[in-house]
Amino acid sequence: MSNIKTLLVTGSTGQLGQSIKAIATNYPNYNFIFATRQQLDLSDEKSMTDFFQNNTFDVIINCAAHTAVDKAESEAELANQINHLAVQQLANIAKQHGSKLIHISTDYVFNGKQYRPYIETDDVAPQGVYGETKLSGEQAIQNTLKTNALIIRTSWVYSEYGNNFVKTMLKLGGERERLNVIFDQVGTPTYAGDLAKAILSVVQSDDFSQTDFKTQIHHFSNEGVCSWYDFAKTIFELSNIQCQVSPIETKDYPTPATRPHYSVLNKAKIKQNYNLTIPYWKDSLIQCLINISKC
């Protein structure tokens, strides 16, 4: 009898989905199915029902989300469908099929007014539609699956793939002599490649392989702390881009959605439970920039 487990990765064309795909060949004991939006559309209940009608998986890794934070304010119904109702449906399917579920959530479930790194049990108080719908997704999983689900909250995700802060800065830094970047929002950049490795380490762990483990929330980001201003300065320094960066306050750059001022996550729980060593954000940024330069 084969010991190969089948893993479904939703949102496979997003940053995290592509980062998992890039390292999948390092995990020969798993058969990865990378579902595109055409195959599995989380904004369409029927698409989901049809997809799982003939497919069952040992593990579902849900990387799909409506992540456009500002757009979510004007697309509340769509954000709720993808970040909440579709997650509820995935939880029901996982329960029905006996699949384990890993779901990626966000620092936006917090209000960002704290001054120490957030632990998993801190009070949640989302400040906008994106955070509210992501929190509803978390709660749907916890209410439906008392066992065999993991929620991993992360922050400030970037990678070689798709659109993100690093790639935007590289583009703007090449076009402009000066840029204004917010300095009073503090958090930790998360390299999607590191998050992908962490997720697959969790999947391989003895705890995760148990028949029934208690559904839990974990936090994951890279190590260290910086502001968006620090992040931009570092991107330019490492890339030898001569662009002057000026620090500005959040109030000088109004956006439809409120951003958390402080969203540093405490990673002690995931490090201890799964014996993870997490890289420092600047070291991972260097690796990402090398990968981007090869593209």
Order of alpha helices (4+ residues) and beta strands (2+ residues): beta-alpha-beta-alpha-beta-alpha-alpha-alpha-beta-alpha-beta-beta-alpha-beta-beta-beta-alpha-alpha-beta-beta-alpha-beta-alpha-alpha
